[in-house]
Amino acid sequence: MRLMDTADEIAYSMSDIEDGLEKGILSIDDLIEVFGNDSFNETGPIRPFVSFKTQTINKAVDKAASSFVENIDAILSGEDISLIPEDSEVGDILEKVKKLAKDRIYTDEAAESVELAGRSVIKGLLNHFGELLRLKEEEFSSIFHNDGKLIKKNNLDFQARLFRRLPRSYREKYTSAPHEDETKRRAHLLVDFISGMTDDFALETYQILEGIRIR
């Protein structure tokens, strides 16, 4: 878990800066001002950053791997060990990356608009698909097994349509853990489905469920 968290931190911090460059929120000159000219010695608007990103990721991975090996006993015993200490060379770079993203990217009006819209989309999807979570177990079972008579008898046509939007692979996961509480399995099914959506698909699904668009 510690390695995964560190890998996510490295990847996402670089992605934030790259996103800022592509959207024109940041420029290479901004990066040079923070990290120095030596890190950006190629031409073009994005290529210098690609080189910087590659070098930083490689250094961070090497540092995380060596720290993990050196501290594996302490980590396994539950100690909170940072695999990339802030006082290391690459740790300092990552801290500057995160500060730059926080100061310049996350507070940009366009970025904040996306965050606000995204929050509404996620809440809307959870609310709509929550209809399936609020069903009794036997009601959900009738939908899961496509029991037309029970669906009609219990007026579950809308919920059945919602359920049919879930990919088969997610439904199979629901049945693969029969020992787990049914309500928890159903919650996992819905949360996994929504969290696995791409941004475009989430927006499209939300708009359809809200009646904003009809595909």
Salt bridges, closest charged atoms under 4 A:
GLU9 OE2 - LYS98 NZ 2.67
GLU18 OE1 - LYS53 NZ 3.05
ASP19 OD2 - LYS23 NZ 3.23
ASP30 OD2 - ARG104 NH2 3.39
GLU42 OE1 - ARG47 NH2 3.14
ASP80 OD1 - ARG2 NH2 3.84
GLU89 OE2 - LYS59 NZ 3.55
ASP92 OD2 - LYS96 NZ 3.43
GLU95 OE2 - LYS98 NZ 2.87
ASP103 OD2 - LYS99 NZ 2.63
GLU131 OE2 - ARG134 NH2 3.84
GLU180 OE2 - HIS188 ND1 3.38
GLU182 OE1 - ARG186 NH2 2.65
GLU204 OE2 - ARG215 NH1 2.52
GLU210 OE2 - HIS128 NE2 2.81
